[in-house]
Amino acid sequence: MKKKVLVTGASGYLGGRLCYSLLKQGHSVRAFVRPTSDLSSLPPPSNGGALDLAYGDVTDYRSLLDACSGCQVIFHAAALVEPWLPDPSRFVSVNVGGLKNVLQAYKETGTIEKIIYTSSFFALGSTDGHVADESQIHPAKSFCTEYEKSKAIADKIALEAASEGVPIVPVYPGVIYGPGKVTVGNVLARLIIERFNGRLPGYIGYGSDKFSFSHVDDVVDGHIAAMNKGRLGERYLLTGENASFMHVFDIAAIITETKKPSFGIPLLVIEAYGWLSVLFSRITGKLPLISPPTVYVLGHQWAYSCEKAKVELDYNPRSLKEGLAEVLPWLKSLGLIKY
């Protein structure tokens, strides 16, 4: 059944690919973007009217409400995903305030049948020593980043809304990677670029860190499956293979037939580099690739099981080896890495 769909965060790394996929499946898509957004990852608005642009901001309720008009489904993918910002209050206004505005717009619009809310594995908290599933609730005692804190707060709001009958389905991607925008959100691509350009000569961490890596196209498929089959109020982890960054660099070396790093960079050294990057960032205004909060994240494990999504949504994540075999030639074709 074809739907009229609103995608918030449509100009982002995930949002743009979600719009393409929804259009391909015949849905009518309204892309909610800021007036300043780079629209290069979006399909061009078509004369047939399948894609239309709505300008505004999730923190501006009036513009969001206008964008919801006539829509049946909202994919709320808008988020601030930087690991560090000079003004941390922005995380709350966008990631928490944005969701509150979406929930309010749902009540006022009256046509919305389902909200697919893009949360994050961070909202469940770290998994030191075990593999977590959807039953894990963030203990909220400490947070590595302001982003993690804002997503944990928003998750609580989403679950409360679900318990009150709001037709919301929260989905939790892992570390999203794959072709597309090389943004802060595409952290794996950025680390690979640093690695192959010699600016990251060793391993990050010692192989004990664990992250769940999700290919962007698998996450997109998971979102659309959540719209079609997801049970209201149920959480779904759209994660993938659990691996360390050491493992990622090893696979990259095998695929490219290049030398593996021969040493690990101690986290204390990376943290010191992070503090210098933050200092430099305050002077230049350019956000750092690595900041101390990133290092705090690396000190934990973030390993999750996506069995529930596999069973209920037919979610089928590809292996890290398969995903990297696509990403590395893509980065090479852009001239961002050489091998």
Secondary structure, 3 states (H helix, E strand, C coil): CCCEEEEECCCCHHHHHHHHHHHHCCCEEEEEECCCCCCCCCCCCCCCCCEEEEECCCCCHHHHHHHHCCCCEEEECCCCCCCCCCCCHHHHHHHHHHHHHHHHHHHHHCCCCEEEEECCHHHHCCCCCCCECCCCCCCCCCCCCHHHHHHHHHHHHHHHHHHCCCCEEEEEECEEECCCCCCCCCHHHHHHHHHHCCCCCCEECCCCCEEEEEEHHHHHHHHHHHHHHCCCCCCEEECCEEECHHHHHHHHHHHHCCCCCCCEECHHHHHHHHHHHHHHHHHHCCCCCCCHHHHHHHCCEECECCHHHHHHHCCCCCCHHHHHHHHHHHHHHCCCCCC
